[in-house]
Amino acid sequence: MTTISLQAVDFVPPRVTGSIKVRYPAHSATEEKIKKFEEAISRMKALPEDDPRSLKKQIELYQAYYDGNFDSVGFPDPETQVRDSWLYFPFHRMFLYFYERILSKLCDDPSFTVPFWNWDSQQGMKLPPMYTKKSSPLYTEIQNKDKPIIVLYDGNTDTDTTEETTIRDNLATMYRTMIANGKTAELFMGRRFVTGNESVAGAGSFEMVPHRNIMVWGGCGNRWGEDMGNFYSSGRDVMFYGLHANVDRMWDVWNKTLSHRNFDDEEWLGAAFYLYDENKTLVKVKVSDFVDTEKLGYTYQTSEIPWVSARPIRSTGLQYGEDKTTVTNITTSDFPMVVSEVVTHTVWRPKKSRSKEEREKEEEVIVIEGIEIDPEQYVKFDVYVNEKEGKFGGPTCAEFAGSFVNVPYKMKKGVETNKKKTCLKLGLSDMLEDLGAEDDESVHVILVPSSGDKRIRIGGVGIAYLQVK
């Protein structure tokens, strides 16, 4: 039996002297790096299952925070979890930091780094070869069955879509996520979640898309979507860690390249987690210790970010299929309602004809409140604005606002299913400019159930304004 410490110690940032470690893109890894990675993973898999550094325990640790296994002290509801909230980015950075340190010690290489799967550029949109070799410890049996060769950000499963179209869709989706829907910390990182919240507030643009669509794409397509397509099993797939290394990289890009600011709330900076380090020591870590990768002793190899110039354009015709979609008009009095078909709702704007200075200070956002779904089902619906002809052309169209996506997860015992409640916020300012609608008194918001469980309950649709810092 493995001896472990249950007495937590406070995290002490590493002393960074000289050059820092550089995480590299998985698709261009050298044979030497691949062999070192395989060696480290093999040793992790060979550890006793009760060792907190073992792959089994790493999976369980991730699941514990992601599948709502903890209650807040004094507040049994809601579950404490990192998904659907402003804790999404910092938790993954913490988790990968210790995962990397464990592997580094197991392979006896202080310079070891985990690779990042840079699916945000054309070169990385095909599955990196290191994950596809069946004899490799990096391979997972159910990760590659019947999957398109290119990651589909928008979740479109049309097998007739060309590689060129898919790449274009992917880049446009990244632009929408990182730039149009990334102007504030709340939009990009997720809404506040603190002790006493009535519910988990809502995922940020990046956690929702592309993150969740890639997770589903990586699953095997059965009811539960194992491995990658379900949170409880996702860590079984080594590709999962490369995916999330790029998630961490995108947060770094959002901060340093796009010059955005994180939350500065004490509740966010002081949020703490307990993780095991490479010495099997339980460590208490706070978000405030993990806001800068370089202070943690690592950075990312410079890679192109082609999506910065992939701003969507106004639709000029159908992109997927030839038939227009029948759209049902609804009014405020229809809410709350189950949305199982395409519906459109006219939303009045509290402010119109705003100046450039006003738009730079406040981001106008669509707010879809009171979303109720079955958390154990894959759910996805798309949102369009002012698309009046039923031509839903996908992410390259300026009328496409974004998507809501739920990756299936198991509820803890005693919690009623079919009752996940959340919301979705999507940036509107750039869309109004692109559509020439800044002076309009209202916008038409269209909800398009696109795949998965279509029994989606919606509480209402409105417009709000978020301060841009």
N, C-alpha and C positions, 0 to 999 in steps of 0.2 A: 504494500500500500504506500502511495506517495504521501510524504509529509509536507503539508503546506501551512502557511501562516494565515490565521484569521484576524490578526491584529493589523489594521491598516496603517500605512505611513503616508504622510503628505508627499505629493509629487514635488521633486526638485528638478527644475529644468537643467538639461545637460550643459556642461561647460564647453562652449563652442570655440575652439582655437584652430587657426589655420583655415583650410578649405573645408566646405561642408559637403555632405553626401548629395549626389544628384540621382534622382529617380529617372529611369530611362523608358522610352516607349516600347511596349511589348512587341510590336510588329517588326521592329528593327533590331531586336536583341541579338547579340553575337552568340555563337555556340558556347563560348566560355561562360557567358552570363546565364544562358539557359541551363547548362550543366550545374552551375552553382545553385540556381533556383530549384532545380530538381532534387539536388542533394539535400537542401534545407527542408523542402516539403516532405521528402521521404523520411527524414529524421523526425519531423513533427508527427507524421502519421504513425511512426513506430513507437512513440511515447506511450506509456500506460494511459488508459482512458481516464483515470482519475487524476492525472497530472494536469494542472490548470493551463499548461502550455500546449497540451495535446490538441489536435484538430477538433476532436469531439468536444472538448471543453470550450474551445474558441467558438464553435458553432452554438453551443448552449448559452454562452455568455452573450453573444449577439442576440440570440432569440429572447433572452431574458429581458433585455431593454427594448427590443423591437416588438414583441408580442404582448406587451402589457401585463407582465407577471408581477408587478409591484404596485402597491397602493401608496398614495401620499399619506404621511402621518396625520391622523385626525380627519382625513378626507378619503373614505373608501372609494368614492367615485369622483373623477374618472380614473382609469388605469394610468399609471405613470409609464410613459413610453416616449421614444424620441421621434418616431415618425409623425407626420402631420403637424410639425411644429418648428420653432426656431432652434431646436436642439439638433436638428438633422445633420447639419454640416459639422459642428464641433464634435459630436459623438463619433462620427466616422473618422475624423482626423485622429482623435484619441485612440480609437480601436485599432486603426492601421499602424499607428506609431508603435504600439506595444507588439502587435503582430510582427512587424518588421524587426524589432529588437529581439524578439524570441527566435525568429529564423536566423538572424545574424549570429546569435550565440550558438545555435545548434550547428551551424556550418562553420563556426569558428572563423568568421570573416567580419571584422569591425566595419568594413566598407560596404557590406551588403546592403542593397536596397531592393524593395519590391518594384516590379515594373508597373507602368500605368498603360492601360489599354486606351489609346487616344482615339476613341470612336467619333470625336468631333471633327476630324479631318478626313479627307478622301483616303489617305494611305491606311488609316486605321479602321475604316468601315468594314473591312473584311476581317473575319475572325483571325487573330494572330496565330501563325502556324504552331507556336509553342503549346497551344491548348488542344491541338487536333491529332497529335501523335498518340495512337492507342497504347503503345508500350510505355508512355511517359507517366510519371506520378502526377503530372499536371492535368491529365485527361480525366474527364468524368463521363461515364458511359452514356448518360441520357442528355448530355448537353447539346449534341449536334444532330439529332435525328430530325430529318425533314424540315430543316431550317433554311430560309433564304440566305444567300451568302453575304448580303449586306444588312447591317442593322437597320431596322425600320423605325425611326424615331416616332413617327405618327401612328404606329401600330397598324398601318394599312397592310393587309395580308393578300392583296391582289397579286397573284403570281405572275400576271402578264406585265406588271410594271417593269420598265427597263432599268438597268443599272444606272444610266444617266439620270433618269427621272428620280430614282430613289435618292441618289446623292444630292440632287437639287432640293428635294423635299427635306432631307436631313439637315442641310445647311440652313435652309429657311427656318426650320424649327429651332435650331440652335440660336439663330438671330432673335427669334421671337422670345425665347426663354432668357437669354443672357442680356439682351438689350431692351427690347420693347417691354417685356415683363420683368425687367430686372432693375428698375430705376430706384427702388427703395429696398431697404433691408427686409421689410415685411413681405413685399411682393416676391423677392428672390429667395429669401431664406426660410420663410414661414411665419405664421402668426405666433404671438406670445402664448406661452404655456407655463403657468406658475401654480404653486400650491393654492388650491381652492378654486381653480378654473372649473366651470361646470362641464366643459367638454374640451377635448383636444381641438385647438382652434382651426387649423387648416394648413395644408402643405404649401410651401413656396413653389414658384414656377419651376425651379429645377428639379426638386424632388418629384413633382408631378410628371413632368415631361422635360427631358427624355428619360430620366432615371427609371421610372416605373415601366415604361414601354420596353426598355432594354431588358429589365428583369423578366418580364413576361416573355419576350422574344427568346430568352435563354432557357426557359422552362420546356418541359417535354410535351405540354399540351393536354395532359390528363386533368382530372377534376381539380387536383390540388396544384398542378403546375410545377411539381418538383423537377429539378432541384431549384434552379434560379428563380422560378416564377412563384415561389411562396417563401415568405420570410423565415418560417421555421426550418426550412431545409436549404436555403440559398447558400449558406456557408460551406456546404459540402463540395461545391464547385469552386475549384481554385480560380477560375476565371472571374468569379465574384469579387475577389480582392483586387484584381486588375481593374475591373469596372469602377470600383469605389476609390481606387487611387486616382483615377481620372476625375471622379466627383470632387475629391479634395483639390486636385489641380484646378478645376473650374472655379472653385471658391477663391483660390489664390489669384487666378486671372481676373475674376470679378473685382477683387480688392486692388490689385497692383497694376493691371493693364487697363481696366475700365474705370479705375479710380473711384470705386464706391466704398462707402463706410459701413462697418458692421453696426449692430446694436450697441448702445453704450449703457443699457439698463443694468443696474446692479443685480437684478434677478437673473439676467442672462449670464453675465460675467461670473457670478457666484455659483451657478448651477454645477453640481458635483456628481461624479460617477466613481465607481470602484472597479478597477481592472487589475489583472495580474501582469507583472512584468517578467522579464527573461529569467529572473532568479526565483520565480514562484512566490514573490512577495505581493501582497494585496496593497494597491496604491490608490489613494484618494486623489482624483484629478479634478481640476476646475476649468471651466471654459476659458477663463482669463489667462490660463497658462498655454493655451493652444490657438491663439489668434494669429500667430506669425510662424510660418514654417521654418524660416531661417534661424529663429531663436531656438527651434527644436533640433537644429543641426542638419536640415535637409532642404533641398529645393527641387525643381523639376527641369529636366532638359528642355531647352527652348524648342518649341515646335510651332508650326504655322497654325494660325486660327483663321481659316478662310471664311468662316461664317460672319465675320464682322461686316462684310460687303454683300451679304445675301438678304438684304431687306426685301420683304415680299412686295409684289406689285398688284395693282388692281386687277381683278379677274376680267378676262376677255372671252371666256368660254369654258365649257366643261373640260375637266381634266381626267376624271375617273368615270368612265361610262358615258352614255349618250343621252339618257333620259333625265328630265327634270324631276325633282322630288316634290311630292305634294306636301304642302306646309299648312298646319292648322294654326289659326290666330287664337290667342288666349288673352285674357285681361287679368288685372290684379285680383279681381274677385275669384278667379279660378284657383288661386293658391290657398293652401298647399295642394299639390296635385302630383299624381304619378305620371311621369313623362315616359311613355313607351313608344311615341312616334315623334316626328319632327314638328316642333311648335315654334311660333314666333311671338314675341311680346314687345310692345312699344314701351320704352322706358324714357321718362321725361328727365331732362338734364337740369340740375339745380343752377348750373352756371354755363353760359355759352359765350362765344366770341371772346375767349380769353386771349390776352396778349402773350407774346413769347415769354416775357418775364414771369407772368403768372403760371404758365405751363411748366416752366423750369422749376418753380417753387413747389408746385403741387401736381401730382400725377392723378389724372382722372381714371377711375377704375370701375369695371363692372363687378358687382358683388352678387354671387349666387348663394343665397343663404339657405339654411335648413335642409341641406342635402342628406337624405337618409338612404342607406344602402345595406345590403347584406355583406358584411365584411369578409365572409368566406367565399364570395363569388368575385370573379373578374368583372369589373365594370368600367366602361369607357363611354363618355359622350363628348362631342365636340361643340364648340361655341363659335358662331359667326355673328358678324355685325353688318347690318344693311345689305345683306345678300337677298334681294327681293325676287330673284328669278329661280330659286331652287337649284342654283349651280354651285354645288359645294366642292370646290376645286382643290381643297387640301391646303397644306401649310405654306405653299408659295404664293397664295392669294392674300391680298391686303385685307380682305373681309374675314379671314380666319383669325380668331382671337386666341385660341388655345384649346386645351382639353382637360377633362377630369378623368383620372385613371385610378382605379383601386387594384392593388396587387392582393390576391387572397391571403388571408392569415387566419389562424385558428384563435378563437376567443378562449380566454381562460375559463376554467370550470365555474359554473354559477352565474356567468354573465349571459344575459339574453342575447341571442343572435338576431340578425336582421335589424339591428338598432344602431349601427354606426352613424353618428351625426357629425357633419363637418360643413365646410363652405369652400368656395372657390373665388379668388380675386384675380382679375386679368387687367393688364394695362390697356388704356383706351386712347391716351393722348396721341400717340404716333398714328394709330389707326384713323382717328378723325382727320388728321392732317393728310394722310395718304388718300382718304376717301373724299376729301373736300367737304367734310361735314362739321367743321368746327363751329359754324354759325347756326347749325340746326338746333331746334328746340328739343328734339328727341332722337333716339336711335332705336333701331329694330334689332333685338337680340334673339338669335335663333339657336335653339338647343337641338342637337342632332345625336340621338343615341346611335352609336356606331358599331359596337360589338360587345359581347359578353351579356351579362344579365341586364335586361332593359326595364326592370321594375324599379325605376329611380324616382324617389319622392323628392320634390323640390318645394322649399318653403316660400321662395320669392326671389325676384331679380330686381336689383336697383343699381344706383351709382353713388360712389363715395369719392373722397379726395384724400390722398396720402401725401404728407409732407416729404419733400425730397431734401435730404441732408447732404 
